[in-house]
Amino acid sequence: MNNSVIIKGNKHGIVVVLDKELEFSKLLEDIKVKFEDSRKFLGNAKMAISFEGRKLTDTEEREILDAIAISSDLHVICVIDNDEERDKVFAKALEDKLLELSNATGQFYKGNLRSGQVLETETSVIIIGDVNPGASVVSKGNIIVLGSLKGTAFAGATGNENAFVLSLDMNPGQIRIADIIARAPDHPSKEEAKETKIAFLEEGNIYIEPLNKKVLNDIRL
């Protein structure tokens, strides 16, 4: 039995374990066969995927995703990176970007905001602490919370549609950017809540998404 490709399921999606010695072109064919054979079992679900067993280049990862798309009905919504070194690099990039933002704004608030407290600023603001339920932050620029956001955040208060809200733990009661209002899900999963996310306005809608490299590079100061 060919075990060059093994598919395992977990609570986030599927893990594909790849033979680290096999020539990539042969491995790619084995992946196609494996997912074709598992087409009915896997169905047409939307799920995350991660790869284990061997290091892949970006090109190889793209080719594998294309092969999976051709050989199955799965909709891969994201690839989970299990590479600790790359994760450290991204974490450092995030830290540097936040520092860059802090230097650009010059507005800090250190401490937790409790229920009933309202913080209003003329510029973007970086809060080193938590915004608890019942607390509010109003800024004419961006809002960055280096902690939990569980209260209300109003960015771009004078109509700036390019403003954003970023938090290391995003679970707000309400987010407003310019004239658009959004709420977070009533019951976010623990995995979703404990994740750095950014809220931004696009085509009249507020989107709250995990912070990734592309979004990080697109942040406007």
N, C-alpha and C positions, 0 to 999 in steps of 0.2 A: 504494500500500500504506500502511495506517495504522500509523505508528510512534509513536503517542502513548503506547503501553505496550510496553516491551521487557523480556523475561525472560531473565536470564543466570544461569548456574550457577557456583558456586564450591565450595571444599572444605567450607564451613560450611553451605551450603544454596543459596538463590536470591537474586538481586538483581533488584528490579523497578525499572526506570528509567522515570520518569514525566515526561510533557510538563509544563513549568512554566508554559506560557501558557494551556493549555486550561481552560475552565470546569470546576469540580470535578464537577458533576453529569454532564457529558458524559464526563469522564475516568473516572468510576465505571462508566458503561455500557461504555466501552472495556475497562476492566479485566475486567468480567464476560465480555465476548466473548472476550478474549484467553485467559483461564484456561479457559473452556469449550472453546475450540478446542484448548487444550493439555492437556486433561484426561487423555487416554490416555498422552500422552508423560510427563507429570509423575507419574502413578500416585497411589498413596495413601501415599506416604512421609511420615515425620515429619522435619521440617527447620526450620532457622532461616530467617528472611527479613529482608531489609533493603530500604529504599527510597532511591532516589537521584533527583536531577533537580529536586526541588522540596521546599520545607519543608511539612510537614504538621502540622496541629493534632492534639491527642489524639483529638478527635472524628472528624476525617477519617481518621486511621489506623485507628480502630475500624471505621468504615464500610467501608474497603477490606478489612480482615481479614474482615468479615462477607460481603462480596461474593466474596472468594476462597473462603470456606467453602461458599458456595452454588454456586459455579461450578466447583468442582474437588473432588477427593477428598483433597487435601493436609491434613495435620495440622500446623499451624504451632505449634511448641513455644515459640518465642521470637522477638522482634523485636530485631535488632541495631541500635543507635542509632549512626548515622554522624555525628551532629552534634557537632563538637568543643567548641562552647561549652557544650552541655548536659553533655557528658562532664566538662568542667572543673568545672562547678557540682556535679556528683555527687561528683567527687573531693574537692572542698573540703568538702562535707557529710560525707563519710566521715572526712576528717581531723579536722573539728570534733567528730564523734561519738566518735572514738577518744580525743580530748583530754578530752572530757566523761567518758568511761569511766575514763580514767586519774586524773582529779581525784577521781572517786567512790571508786575503789579504794585509791589511795595506796600501792600495792605495785608496785615496778618491779624488773626484773632486766635489767641491761645487759651484753651479751656473748653469745657463742655457747655453747650447752650441747653438750659432746662426749659420745661414746659412754661409757656407764657413769655419767655424772653424773645425779643426781636432784635436782630442785628441788621442794620441798614448801612450800606456803603456807597460812596460815589464812584468807586473803581472796582475792579475785580478783587476778590478776597480769597485768601487761603485760611481755612479754619483748621487749626491743629487741635483736634478734639472731636467730640460727637455733637451732632444736632439731634437732640432727643425729641420724642413725640410731643407735639404742642409748641415746639420752638420754631422760629421762622428766620430765614435769611433772605434779605432783599438786596440785590446788587445791580448796578447799571451795567456791569461787565459780567465776567465769569465767576462761578462759585466752585471752589475746590475744597473738598472735605477730606482731610487726612484722618479719617475715623469713620464712624457710622452716621449715615444720613437717614433719620427716621422721622424728621419733621417736615417742614415746608421750605422749598427752595424756589426763589423767584429771581432768575437771571435775565439780563437784558431788559431791565425794568423801564428803560426809556424807549423801548422798541427795537433794540439791537437783536436781530434775528440770527446773528452769527455767534451769539453767546452760548455757553454750554455749562452743564453742571457735571462735575466729576466727583466720585466718592469711592473710597476703598471698600466700603460696605454699603451698597445702595439699596435702601428699602424705604423710600420716602412716603410720607402721607400724601404729598402733592408736589408736583414740579410744574413751574411755569417758566416759559421762555418767551419773551416779548408778549404777545397777546394770546398765546396758545397754552392751554392747561392740560396736564396729563397726570394720571395716578399710576402708582406701581401696582402689580397684582396683589390681591387681598391676601393670598397665602403663598408667598414665594418659597421654593424649596431651600433647604439649608445650603445646598451647593450653589444656587443662584444668588442668594443673599450675600454670602461671604465671598464676593468677587468684585474686583475693581471694575466699575462701569461708568459709562459716560452717557449723558442725555443731551441730545442736540436736535435742532429744528431743521426739517427738510421737507419742502413742498407742503407746508402747512400742517405737518404732523411732527410730534415729538417722538423720537426713537430713543430707547434705553438699551444700550448694547454693551457687551464686554469690551473692555479696552484692549485693542490689539495693535500690532505694529503699524498697520495702514492708518488706523484712526489716530494713533499717536503722531504720526508724521503729518497728518492733515490738520492738527490743532492749530488754530490761529491765535496768535498772541494779541 
